[in-house]
Amino acid sequence: IKRKRVAFTDPRIANIGVYHTYGLKEVNAKDFGEPWVREFAGLKPKLLGFNESGEVARGELHAMLGGPWRVEYNLGTVPITKICLEPGCVSTQAPLFAVIKGAPHPNAAKVFVDFMLSKDYAEWRVQSFGNTPARADVTPRPLDDPGKHKLQFQGDDRAERQITEVLKWVIASKLFDY
């Protein structure tokens, strides 16, 4: 990260970077929280704007954290090889990850892919996001009957404003102003 070979989507603008920061600082505060965000910012990852991840495509970066999904990647107009799994294979269910050629450790890609295809990761996605599992050995979360729930009244718009508050915090903290 310190050699600017790992990028992060700039959390000072309203994009996926601020959502990642919100998740780390607020949603997963017990495991990460503000101290972790401050430590991460201290590493000074290369910050990219919402649609500026061409450096990943050119192989100039080892990794991109929270990168945008560029149309060019889908169209195949950049030199990133996409691998489509055969029917019946295990999928990560996470299309925004990329494995970069020339990572600093020769087995980095293998370790990363092994984890992304692991049962532990699939179970986490089911429990955290309610995703339908991509693995046959992972039990899906049961569907909830929406009829048994009453409509909920929200007394304020706090839930709607949490991301904006984290964005303001990131900007005011100047952690990513380098």
NORURZI-V295623 format. One record per backbone hydrogen bond with DSSP energy under -0.5 kcal/mol. CO is the residue of the C=O (numbers start at 1). NH is the residue of the N-H. Records with the same first field share a line. If there is no record, write none. Layout:
CO: NH + NH
This chain:
1: 4
5: 62 + 63
6: 46
7: 65
8: 48
10: 13
13: 15 + 18
15: 18 + 19
16: 20
17: 21
18: 22
19: 23
20: 24
21: 25
22: 26 + 27
23: 28
24: 33
26: 29
28: 31 + 32
32: 36
33: 37
34: 38
35: 39
36: 40
37: 41
38: 42
39: 43
40: 43
41: 44
46: 8
48: 10
49: 52
52: 55
53: 56 + 57
54: 58
55: 60 + 61
56: 59
62: 100
63: 7
64: 66 + 67
65: 9
68: 70
70: 73 + 74
71: 75
72: 76 + 77 + 78
73: 76
78: 80
80: 82
82: 84
83: 85
86: 89
93: 95
94: 97
98: 100
100: 103
105: 108
107: 111
108: 112
109: 113
110: 114
111: 115
112: 116
113: 117
115: 118
118: 122
119: 123
120: 124
121: 125
122: 126
123: 127
124: 128
125: 129 + 130 + 131
126: 130
135: 138
144: 146
145: 148
146: 149
152: 154
153: 155
157: 161
158: 161 + 162
159: 162
161: 165
162: 166
163: 167
164: 168
165: 169
166: 170
167: 171
168: 172
169: 173
170: 174 + 175
171: 174
174: 177
176: 178
